[in-house]
Amino acid sequence: MRSRLGRKALAALVGAVLASLVLVGCGDDADGGGSADEPTVSASDGASESPSDGSGQEDDAEDGSGTDAGLPGADLGVEPASGKYLTTELARLRGPKGWRYDTELDFLQLAAHRRQPTSVSLATRVDTYGQLNGPMTPDELAQNAISVRPEPGKVKALDNVVLDGVEFYHISGPNGANWREQLGVSHEGMDVTIRFDFAKDAAPREREELMASVLPTFEWR
């Protein structure tokens, strides 16, 4: 499919306001402890932490809305992630329990670091192109996301995934020295992107297990 996104629109997207949250860790690390009441890490409060709903109680009933479909690794029987919420103005998801969070000021990101390069990130930015021309479909967004990869010929568009009732594209392949699984959609005037980064030689099962743990916790706010 030929991309509808021209150079000017791409430049507008790159310059759009970005709220991005990142966790970095190792998939085989232990939980690392933590209390039953996991706080939220949000784009608005820097590295500060507060209970996700103001009550101090986990809302486990909200983990997995029953409106998900096509999730990678869904047949592996992996438990949903139970760590802190990554929260933007439009959406949130949980990271693995025990991962550490801080702020990367150069990227305006909240991050958690343990061992590179394994990471999970949730980003929302204004969909400038969509506001001017109408939102692109998940398939169109996938092709544009592939086109800006360092090795676009090695990145594949996989089956779309439904998260909390909304269809996301899913692309998979090398991203520089790492391997990236990326999901995204244009929703309510915003581009929403979820990224999972791994070592390039990470086993497919390792990638699927992390996605199978994190993606069911995604929800719109």
C-alpha positions in Angstrom: 0.0 0.0 0.0 1.4 3.4 -1.0 1.9 5.8 1.9 -0.5 8.8 2.1 2.0 10.6 4.4 4.0 13.3 2.6 7.1 15.0 3.8 5.4 18.0 5.2 2.9 15.9 7.2 5.7 13.7 8.5 7.6 16.8 9.6 4.4 18.0 11.4 4.1 14.7 13.2 7.7 14.7 14.3 7.2 18.2 15.7 4.0 17.4 17.5 3.7 17.4 21.2 4.9 14.0 22.6 4.1 12.4 25.9 6.0 9.2 26.1 6.5 6.7 28.9 9.2 3.9 28.9 10.1 1.0 31.0 13.4 -0.8 30.5 14.2 -4.1 32.1 15.1 -7.8 31.6 12.3 -10.3 30.9 13.8 -13.0 33.1 14.4 -10.8 36.1 12.5 -11.5 39.4 9.6 -9.3 40.3 11.8 -7.2 42.6 9.1 -6.9 45.3 6.8 -3.9 45.6 3.6 -3.2 47.5 0.2 -4.4 46.6 -0.8 -0.8 45.8 1.2 -0.1 42.6 1.3 3.7 41.8 0.9 5.4 38.4 3.7 7.0 36.5 2.3 9.7 34.3 3.6 12.2 31.6 2.2 15.1 33.7 4.0 14.5 37.0 7.5 13.6 35.9 9.0 10.8 38.0 6.5 11.4 40.8 4.2 8.6 41.7 0.6 8.5 43.0 -2.2 5.9 43.3 -3.8 5.3 39.9 -7.3 6.2 41.0 -6.7 8.2 44.2 -8.0 5.4 46.4 -4.7 3.5 46.9 -6.4 0.3 45.7 -5.5 -1.8 42.7 -8.4 -1.9 40.2 -7.6 -5.4 39.0 -11.1 -5.8 37.5 -10.0 -3.3 34.8 -7.0 -5.4 33.7 -8.2 -7.0 30.5 -11.4 -5.4 29.4 -12.8 -8.4 27.5 -12.6 -6.4 24.3 -9.1 -7.5 23.2 -8.4 -9.8 20.2 -5.4 -11.1 18.3 -3.0 -10.5 21.2 0.5 -12.0 20.6 1.2 -14.9 22.9 -2.4 -15.2 24.1 -2.1 -19.0 24.2 1.0 -19.0 26.5 -1.0 -18.6 29.7 1.0 -15.6 30.9 -0.3 -13.6 33.8 -1.1 -9.9 33.1 1.6 -7.5 34.3 1.0 -6.2 37.8 3.5 -3.3 38.0 3.0 0.4 37.9 0.7 2.0 35.3 2.2 4.1 32.5 -0.3 6.8 32.1 -0.8 9.4 29.3 -3.8 11.8 28.9 -5.5 9.2 26.7 -4.4 5.7 27.7 -2.6 3.6 30.2 -1.0 0.2 30.6 0.9 -1.7 33.3 4.6 -2.5 33.2 6.1 -5.7 34.7 6.3 -5.6 38.5 9.6 -4.6 40.0 10.9 -2.5 37.0 12.4 0.9 38.0 11.1 4.2 36.7 12.8 7.6 36.3 12.8 10.5 33.8 14.9 10.8 30.6 14.8 14.6 30.1 16.4 14.5 26.7 13.5 12.5 25.3 10.8 13.9 27.6 10.2 10.3 28.7 9.6 8.6 31.9 11.7 5.5 32.0 12.7 2.5 34.1 16.2 1.0 33.7 17.6 -2.4 34.6 19.4 -3.9 31.7 19.3 -2.6 28.2 17.8 -3.0 25.7 14.5 -4.7 26.9 11.9 -2.0 27.2 8.2 -1.2 27.0 6.9 2.3 26.1 3.6 4.0 25.7 3.5 7.3 23.8 0.7 9.7 22.7 1.2 12.6 20.4 -1.1 15.0 18.5 -2.1 13.4 15.1 -1.6 16.6 13.1 -1.9 14.8 9.8 -5.2 13.1 10.8 -6.7 16.4 12.1 -6.0 18.0 8.6 -6.8 15.0 6.4 -8.7 12.5 8.4 -7.2 9.7 10.5 -5.2 7.0 8.7 -6.3 3.4 8.9 -4.1 1.0 11.0 -2.8 -0.6 7.8 -1.8 2.8 6.4 -0.1 3.7 9.7 1.7 0.4 9.7 3.2 1.1 6.2 4.3 4.5 7.3 5.9 3.2 10.5 7.8 0.6 8.4 9.0 3.2 5.9 10.9 5.1 8.6 12.7 2.1 10.0 16.5 1.7 9.3 15.9 -1.5 7.5 12.3 -1.3 6.2 12.7 -4.3 4.0 13.2 -6.6 7.1 10.2 -5.2 9.0 6.8 -7.1 8.6 3.3 -6.0 9.2 1.5 -8.6 11.3 -2.1 -9.2 12.0 -3.8 -6.2 13.6 -4.5 -6.4 17.3 -7.6 -5.1 19.2 -6.9 -3.4 22.5 -9.8 -2.2 24.7 -12.1 -2.3 21.7 -9.9 -0.4 19.2 -7.9 -1.9 16.3 -4.1 -1.3 16.3 -1.5 -2.2 13.7 1.4 -4.4 14.7 4.8 -4.4 13.0 7.8 -6.5 13.9 11.4 -6.4 12.9 14.9 -5.0 13.5 15.3 -1.4 14.6 19.0 -0.5 14.5 20.9 -2.8 16.9 17.7 -4.0 18.6 14.4 -5.8 17.7 11.2 -3.8 18.0 7.5 -4.9 18.2 5.4 -1.8 17.6 1.6 -1.3 17.8 -0.2 1.9 17.0 -3.5 3.6 16.1 -4.9 7.1 15.5 -7.6 7.6 18.1 -9.5 10.7 19.2 -7.1 13.0 17.4 -4.0 11.4 18.9 -1.4 9.0 17.6 -1.0 6.2 20.2 2.1 4.0 20.0 3.2 1.0 22.1 6.7 -0.2 21.6 8.5 -3.3 22.9 12.3 -3.3 22.3 14.5 -6.3 22.7 18.0 -7.5 22.0 18.1 -8.5 18.3 18.8 -12.1 19.2 16.0 -12.3 21.8 13.9 -15.5 21.3 10.4 -15.1 19.8 8.9 -16.7 22.9 10.6 -14.0 25.1 9.1 -11.3 23.0 5.6 -12.9 23.0 5.6 -13.5 26.7 6.3 -9.8 27.5 3.6 -8.6 25.0 1.2 -11.2 26.4 1.8 -9.9 29.9 1.6 -6.1 29.2 -1.0 -5.7 26.4 -4.0 -7.1 28.3 -3.6 -4.3 30.8 -4.0 -1.5 28.2 -7.1 0.7 28.6 -8.4 4.0 27.4 -8.9 6.7 30.0 
